Amino acid sequence: TPLAGMDAQLAMALREAPPESRARLQRTREAGDRLRRVVTALLTLFRTGMSLRWQRLDLVELMQLLPLPDGLVLDLPPEAGIDADPDLLAAALINLIDNAWRHGASQVRLRLKAQLDGGMTLELTDNGEGVADWQRVDLNDALERQQYEGRMGLGLMMADLVARAHGGDLRLPAMEAGFGVALRLGPAPD
């Protein structure tokens, strides 16, 4: 794929680069890897025609399998069960957590809340930069209308698409400090 080719070229450049250029090349390679994960998740979502592989998941176990940096606080019950497509949910969570770190967070907290309709909400909050209230309102409006282009990054768009495929949505709650997202998933089909 073009992304694999880009990664191979960056790997070669990284080996051949003078020491003062390596950090920038490594950051570029990491950004390319994030883009690859987003594209892979979106392709999976659309290739399946939004036909999900619903499974009962232990969220604690799923989070332990993901390549996540230190600073993630799992504020979850011991048996945090959730019904979802594991690959799509993992891709959405990785991107949301990665977004937090790229925007200055040193800690991200993940909570799971049951909903009255049988669905679940994953709440991610961080201690990063956050956004002005008017920006949060604008982003929520764009999410509600599914008008993503030019209004948000791929991470929020992909997380919203994953949530919608699961019968839910993505919302950005008001925060006194930092940034937060509420990824709501509907109940699994019978």
matplotlib code that plots the C-alpha trace (Angstrom):
import matplotlib.pyplot as plt

x = [0.0, 1.1, 1.3, 3.5, 5.8, 6.0, 6.9, 9.7, 11.1, 11.0, 12.7, 15.6, 15.9, 16.0, 18.9, 20.8, 20.0, 22.4, 21.6, 20.1, 17.4, 16.4, 13.9, 12.0, 12.0, 10.9, 8.0, 7.0, 7.1, 4.9, 2.4, 2.4, 1.7, -1.3, -2.6, -2.3, -4.3, -7.0, -7.2, -7.2, -10.1, -12.1, -11.5, -12.6, -15.7, -16.7, -15.7, -17.9, -20.8, -21.1, -21.7, -20.0, -18.5, -20.3, -18.6, -18.9, -15.5, -13.8, -12.7, -9.8, -8.4, -8.8, -7.0, -4.1, -3.7, -3.4, -0.1, -0.7, 1.8, 2.0, -0.4, -3.6, -5.8, -8.4, -11.2, -13.2, -15.0, -13.2, -15.5, -16.0, -18.1, -19.1, -20.6, -18.8, -16.6, -13.2, -11.1, -13.2, -13.5, -9.7, -9.0, -11.3, -9.8, -6.2, -6.9, -8.8, -6.0, -3.3, -5.1, -5.0, -1.2, -0.5, -2.5, -0.4, -2.1, 0.1, -2.8, -5.9, -8.7, -11.1, -14.5, -17.3, -21.0, -24.0, -27.0, -30.7, -31.2, -28.6, -25.8, -22.6, -20.7, -16.9, -15.8, -12.2, -11.0, -7.5, -5.5, -4.3, -4.9, -8.7, -10.6, -12.6, -16.3, -17.3, -15.0, -16.5, -20.0, -18.9, -17.4, -20.5, -22.6, -20.3, -20.5, -24.3, -24.6, -21.8, -20.1, -16.5, -14.5, -12.4, -13.9, -12.0, -9.2, -9.5, -9.4, -12.7, -14.3, -13.4, -14.5, -17.9, -18.2, -17.4, -19.9, -22.6, -21.9, -22.6, -25.9, -24.4, -22.5, -19.6, -20.0, -17.7, -18.9, -18.1, -14.9, -13.5, -10.0, -8.6, -10.6, -13.2, -15.1, -18.1, -18.2, -21.7, -22.4, -25.9, -27.0, -25.9, -28.5, -30.5]
y = [0.0, 3.6, 3.9, 0.8, 2.2, 5.5, 3.7, 1.7, 4.9, 6.6, 3.6, 3.8, 7.5, 7.1, 4.7, 6.9, 10.3, 12.3, 12.2, 15.7, 14.6, 11.3, 12.6, 14.5, 11.4, 9.2, 11.5, 11.5, 7.7, 7.6, 10.0, 7.7, 4.7, 6.6, 7.4, 3.7, 2.6, 5.1, 4.1, 0.4, 0.9, 3.0, 0.5, -2.3, -0.3, 0.4, -2.9, -4.8, -2.6, -1.7, -5.3, -5.6, -8.6, -8.1, -9.8, -9.6, -8.0, -7.6, -4.0, -4.3, -7.2, -5.3, -2.3, -4.5, -5.8, -2.3, -0.5, 2.4, 4.6, 5.1, 7.6, 5.8, 5.3, 2.6, 3.6, 0.4, -2.2, -5.6, -7.2, -4.3, -6.2, -4.4, -5.6, -4.3, -5.1, -5.6, -4.3, -1.2, -0.3, -0.8, 1.5, 4.2, 4.0, 4.1, 7.1, 9.0, 8.3, 9.2, 12.5, 13.3, 12.7, 14.7, 17.6, 17.8, 15.3, 13.5, 11.4, 10.0, 8.4, 5.8, 5.1, 2.8, 3.7, 1.6, 3.2, 2.6, 1.2, -1.5, 0.3, 1.6, 4.9, 5.0, 8.3, 9.5, 12.6, 14.0, 16.8, 18.2, 21.5, 21.2, 23.5, 26.7, 26.2, 27.7, 25.2, 22.3, 23.4, 23.7, 20.2, 18.7, 20.3, 18.9, 15.5, 15.6, 16.6, 14.3, 17.3, 16.2, 17.8, 20.7, 20.8, 18.0, 15.5, 12.0, 10.6, 12.2, 11.5, 7.8, 7.4, 8.9, 6.6, 3.6, 4.7, 5.2, 1.7, 0.5, 2.4, 5.3, 8.5, 10.6, 13.7, 16.1, 17.0, 20.3, 20.2, 22.6, 21.6, 19.3, 17.5, 14.8, 12.5, 10.3, 7.3, 5.9, 2.4, 1.1, -2.3, -5.4, -6.6, -9.7]
z = [0.0, -0.3, 3.5, 3.7, 1.0, 2.9, 6.1, 4.3, 2.8, 6.3, 7.9, 5.3, 5.7, 9.5, 9.3, 6.9, 8.5, 10.6, 14.3, 14.4, 11.9, 13.4, 16.0, 13.3, 11.0, 13.8, 14.6, 11.0, 10.9, 14.1, 12.5, 9.4, 11.6, 13.2, 9.8, 8.8, 11.8, 11.0, 7.4, 8.3, 10.7, 8.3, 5.5, 7.8, 8.7, 5.1, 3.5, 5.9, 4.9, 8.6, 9.4, 12.7, 14.5, 17.7, 20.6, 24.4, 25.4, 28.7, 28.3, 30.8, 28.8, 25.5, 26.9, 28.1, 24.5, 22.9, 22.3, 24.7, 26.4, 30.2, 31.8, 31.0, 34.0, 33.7, 36.1, 35.3, 37.4, 37.6, 35.0, 32.5, 29.9, 26.7, 23.4, 20.4, 17.4, 19.0, 16.1, 15.5, 19.2, 19.6, 16.6, 17.9, 21.5, 20.2, 18.1, 20.9, 23.4, 20.9, 20.2, 23.9, 24.1, 21.0, 22.5, 25.6, 28.0, 30.5, 31.8, 30.2, 32.3, 30.8, 32.5, 31.4, 32.2, 31.5, 29.8, 30.4, 26.9, 27.4, 25.7, 27.2, 27.2, 27.3, 28.8, 28.1, 29.9, 29.9, 31.4, 28.1, 26.4, 25.9, 23.7, 24.2, 24.9, 21.5, 19.8, 21.7, 20.8, 17.1, 17.2, 18.7, 16.1, 13.3, 14.9, 15.2, 11.6, 10.4, 8.8, 9.5, 6.7, 7.8, 11.3, 13.1, 12.7, 11.5, 15.1, 16.2, 12.8, 12.9, 16.5, 15.6, 12.6, 14.8, 17.5, 14.8, 13.4, 16.9, 17.1, 19.1, 18.7, 19.9, 22.0, 23.7, 27.2, 28.8, 30.9, 33.4, 32.4, 29.7, 27.1, 27.2, 24.8, 25.4, 23.0, 23.3, 21.9, 21.5, 22.8, 20.8, 18.3, 19.4]

ax = plt.figure().add_subplot(projection="3d")
ax.plot(x, y, z, "-o")
ax.set_aspect("equal")
plt.show()
